[in-house]
Amino acid sequence: MPAAPKKKSTSTNVMSTKMIESQSSSGSEEASGLMDKASAKLHKRSRSGCFTCRLRRKKCDEKHPSCGACNNLNVKCEYKRPIWWGNAEQRKIQKERIKNKIKQTKMNERNGTMTVDASGHSRSITVTSPTATEFEFGRPVFPEQYDIFSSSHMPTPVMSQALYPQCTPYEIDVKTERHTFVNDVPLRHDSSTSTFSSFAPPQLNAPLPTFPGEEWFHDEYFGQAQPALPGIDPTLCDPSLDQTYALLQANIPVSDHDRPLLDHFIHNVLRMIFPVLEAHQRGHLRAQAILQALETNRCYLHCCLSVAAIHLKTTEGIVGEQIDHDIMRHRFEAVSQLCQALGEDTNHEEILDATLAMIFFHCSVGPADDNLPDIPWFDHFQAASNLVQRLGLSGAVGTPYMLPPFNMTLTSWIDILGATMHGRTPEFAHTYRAKHLSGSSSGLRELMGCDDRVMYLISEISCLEALAGEGRIDPMGVCSHVSALGRQLEFTEPADQTLESPFSPTTGILRPEILTKNMTAVFRIAARIYLCSLVPGFDRHQHSNLNLVAALATTLQYIPGGPEGYDRSLVWPLLIAGAHSVPESPLRLVLGERVAALGEHADLGSFGRMYRLLQEVWRVNDEPPVPSLEENPGLSSGSAPSSPVLKLEEGVEGEVVGEVVEGVERDSHSPDQSVEWGVSSEMNKPMTVHWREVMHRNGWNYLLL
């Protein structure tokens, strides 16, 4: 009897089990169908794509850190909500910029035989790989041992690829590294990778990676990177920079409110601060140092955030109390942090970096008409010069093979050209004189484009002007020193004085050495004009001056212009030549054309201030009011005392004519910069108002670098 219930129970369990399996099977089928529909909907209506694809209304594959569409088009891929997204007008402007970048990329791909892929490596556009869709060799790879900022991660030229469809592709990378240290401080990390692929046998004539062997040490320090193709912004073709910036940026302590300012500084301001240095080494080492300083130096961070807000306000046209509040808040915080660090009397090098940033960054991006309160640049520089002396940076003259620290190079640039703003002696003039005599370099050529020897002579000319202004040297001594400095400028002329385009005629690649040679020629001509202006009786209508100004205008055609050019690195020579030009000078026409080519960038930084000052100088000097002799009886030709310059006229002409001055005008009245208006005794010509006087009248404390 007990067996029957047991059998019934067993059959019942089997039936229930089948029902459960049937229900679960149908439920799983229904759930999978719903998931498929949901995934299909999510694929069609994804809202997590990058903002660049959203703006273009294109599908985004949502790959990180950069999607495939942005990689292929060489445009910036933004997954974080950018500043321009919240405003319809700014969206329109950004969309137009992206269109222009895409057109530029497509045009270079059509016209050239080479293109640049997403990883920054050059490849042939006519060669197609059958495994390109399966094996993404073009995707950037970042092993931990690579120094991403190093400019030498370039493979040997691409070998011709044979097609082996039946072989599984594989590659063997042989990596060669080289480190350079000075005083146990790493200056450069060279890494070269040679790739041996199974697609094709290695070519015997493929060049091996080379390293600088007998070059000067500054070639090692300012290593030259592989240039980009003409017409393409190298930073647009190198998404590895964006990825590196993102990695370092994540460690910078900043609030959510200030995060857009930090992003704007890194992606827009950082790459335009040192254009010449960017041409030599693409600024990787400098960018890395700046990002590390942002992480550890609070004063430096607030200075950069303030500069970013200024640049954002100027370029994007943002107005309102909020942006001004951000500028002043970070400006005040930077000064507060600086004062606190000075009070603690520690970390002098960090304080020096922050102080120089307050001077130079604002010079680079600030508007010409910034009415917000700020500390003048020369007050900041006084503190910086004291720190340089405390750190002992100015005492080391060095050798031609040893460069000073970067902050001392930047200090020298500000010191030499800043001294000309006030007609005084540079703070470290003795150091520059000693370096000039010993042939030592300060790194100025690689940083700002002018040969160090010419910059040292500009320092000497500033010293001569300061001595003459203080009355410590008579007119005869001025002429003697002008003659000597003119000969020194001749010695800086290169053996081959032929000027040529900095772009290679065969490859179109920018050649930094030719660029700095041309820029040095512009600075040298401006230094001659500056030197001639110190001669008593100088007149801008003299033939020697007219020829020098015209020569500078001619030399400008060998320097690239426009937003991606180097006009913003020629502010000082353009100021000197423009201030001593006449209305019919070709320089004014050339300068106007280059200002128009710069577009909105012409209003920024030192370039915008320089052009604003020149326009005011031209307005004052081209048609000045001429007072009568009764108002200025001391200016009559008969009442002028004899001048020693007249006796030296033949000697000065014999020594300096053709190179420095053609001759000294027969005018016994030495032009005083403090005199507002006057009339020369010869040809009744109006005297020129000095550009410093124009700045003083308008209350402009400009530092024009």
Residue, then its C-alpha position, 0 to 999 in steps of 0.5 A: m500500500p505505501a508504494a502507490p502514494k509514493k508513485k503518485s507523488t513522484s509523478t506530481n513532482v515531475m509534472s510540476t518540474k516540467m511546468i516550472e521549466s516551461q514557464s522559465s523558458s517562456g519567461s527567459e525568451e520574453a525577457s531576452g526579447l525585451m532586452d534586445k528591444a531595449s538595447a536597440k533603443l539605447h543604441k539608437r537614442s544614446r545620450s552618452g556620446c561625445f559633445t563633438c558628435r552631438l554638435r555635428r549630429k553624428k553617431c558616436d561610437e563612444k570609445h574612450p578617451s576619444c571616439g573614432a569619428c573625432n580621431n579620424l577627423n583630427v578634432k577634439c573629442e569632449y565627453k565632459r560638458p564643455i563651456w560652449w554647450g550652454n549657449a546657442e551662439q557659442r555652439k554655432i561658433q564652435k560648429e563652424r570651427i570644427k567644420n574648418k578643422i575638418k576641411q583643413t584635414k580633408m584638404n591636406e589629405r587630398n593634396g598631400t601624399m602623406t597623412v597623419d593618423a590618430s596616433g600621430h604617426s605618418r602613413s601613406i594614404t594610398v596603402t590600405s591594409p586588409t586587416a585595418t578593421e580587425f587590427e587597429f594598429g592606428r589606435p594610440v597605445f600608452p605603455e607605462q614605461y613610455d614618457i608620453f611627452s617625449s618627442s622621440h616616440m617615432p618609428t622608422p619610416v613605414m615599410s611597404q606592406a605585402l599582403y599575407p591574408q592567411c597569416t595571423p598578424y603579429e609584431i615585435d617591437v624593439k625599444t631603445e631608450r636614452h636618458t639625459f641628466v644634468n645634476d641628477v635632474p632628468l632633462r630628456h627621455d629619448s625612446s625609439t621603437s623599431t617594429f618588425s612586422s610579419f606582413a613584410p620582411p624588414q628592408l635592409n635600407a630602412p634607416l635606423p633611429t639616430f641620436p644626437g652625438e656631436e651636437w651642442f647640449h642645447d640641441e639635447y635640451f631643446g630636442q626637435a620633434q618630428p614636425a607635422l604636415p604644413g597647414i595642420d596644427p600639430t596639436l590637433c593631430d596628436p590626441s596623445l597630448d589630450q590623453t596625457y593632459a587628462l591624466l595629469q589634469a585629474n590630479i589637480p585639486v580644483s573645485d567643480h566651479d573652476r574645472p571649466l577654467l582649468d580645462h580652458f587653460i590646458h586646451n586653449v591657453l597652454r599651447m599658445i604661450f610659447p610658440v617658438l618653443e613649441a616649434h622646437q620641441r612641441g612644448h611637451l616638456r614645458a607642458q608637463a612641467i606646467l601641469q605638475a606645477l598646477e598640482t603642487n603650486r597653489c599660487y601658480l594654479h590660481c594665476c593660471l585660472s585667472v589667465a584662463a578666465i581672461h582669455l575666455k572673456t576675451t575670445e568667447g565674448i563673455v560679459g557679466e559680473q561672474i566672469d569678472h568675479d572669477i578673474m579677480r577672485h583668482r587674481f587675489e588668491a594668487v597674490s595672497q598665496l604668494c604673500q603667504a609663501l614669501g612670509e614662510d621664506t621657503n620654496h623660493e623656486e616655486i615662488l619664482d615660477a608663480t611670480l614669472a607666470m603672473i608677469f608672462f601669462h598675462c602678457s600673452v593672453g590679456p586684452a589691451d584694455d583690461n580695466l580690472p585692478d592688478i599689480p604692475w608687471f615691474d613690481h612683480f619683476q622686482a620680487a622675481s629678480n630678488l628671488v633670482q639673486r637669492l637662488g644664485l641663478s644670475g651668478a652662474v655664467g656657464t658654458p656654451y654647453m650648459l644652459p641655465p634653468f628655464n625660469m632664468t631664461l624666462t627672467s632674462w627675456i623679461d629683463i632685457l626687453g622690459a628694460t627697454m620699456h622704461g629706458r633703464t639698465p637691465e637688472f642682470a646686465h653684468t651677467y649678460r655682458a659676461k655671457h656675451l664675452s664668453g659665448s655662453s647661451s641663455g636659451l633665448r633662441e629656442l624660447m623666443g626666437c632671437d639669437d642670444r648674442v643679439m639679445y645681449l647687445i639689446s641689453e647693452i643698448s639699453c645700458l647706453e640709453a640709461l647712461a645718456g638719459e641720466g647725463r652720465i655720458d656726453p653726446m660724443g661718448v654716445c656716438s662712440h658707443v653707437s659706432a662700437l655696438g653697430r660693429q658688434l651687431e655686424f659680428t652676429e650676422p650669419a655666414d649665409q645671409t640669404l633668407e628663405s622660407p622656414f618651410s621645406p620646399t620638398t616636404g613643406i615641414l617647418r624648419p625651426e633653425i630657419l625660423t629662428k634665423n629669420m626671426t633673429a634677422v628681424f630682431r637685429i634690424a630692430a636693434r639697429i633702429y633702436l641704436c640709431s635712435l640714441v644718436p643726438g639729432f636722430d630723425r625718423h625721416q633720415h634715409s638710413n632709418l627709412n632703409l632699415v624700416a623697409a628692410l624689416a618689412t621685407t624680412l617679415q615675409y619670411i616669417p609665417g603669419g596668421p593665427e598659427g604664425y609667429d607674429r605674436s613673437l615679434v612684438w618688440p621689433l614691430l614696436i621699435a620699427g613701427a614707432h620710427s616709421v613714416p606714414e608712407s612706410p611699407l611696414r605700416l601696410v605689411l603690419g596692417e595685413r598681418v593684423a588682419a590675418l591674425g583675426e581675433h588673436a590680434d587683440l590679445g596679449s602683447f601684440g594687441r597692446m603693441y598695435r594699440l600703442l602704435q596707432e596712438v603714436w602714429r596719430v600723434n606724430d604724423e600730424p602734430p601741432v607745430p608751435s611758433l618760434e615765439e612760443n619756443p625761442g630756444l629752438s631757433s637755429g641762431s640761438a643754438p650753441s655749437s655741438p660736438v656732434l657736428k665735429l664728429e659727423e664725418g667720423v661717425e659717418g665713416e664708421v657707422v654709415g650703411e650699417v648703423v646710421e647714415g649720418v647725424e643731422r646738422d641739428s644742435h638740439s638733442p631731442d629730449q624725450s620729456v619734451e612734448w612738442g618741438v621743431s628741428s632747426e633744419m627743414n622745419k620738421p616736427m620732432t617725434v614724440h617718443w612711444r614711452e611718452v605716449m604710454h605715460r600719457n595714457g597710463w599704460n604700463y605695458l610689457l611688450l614682449 
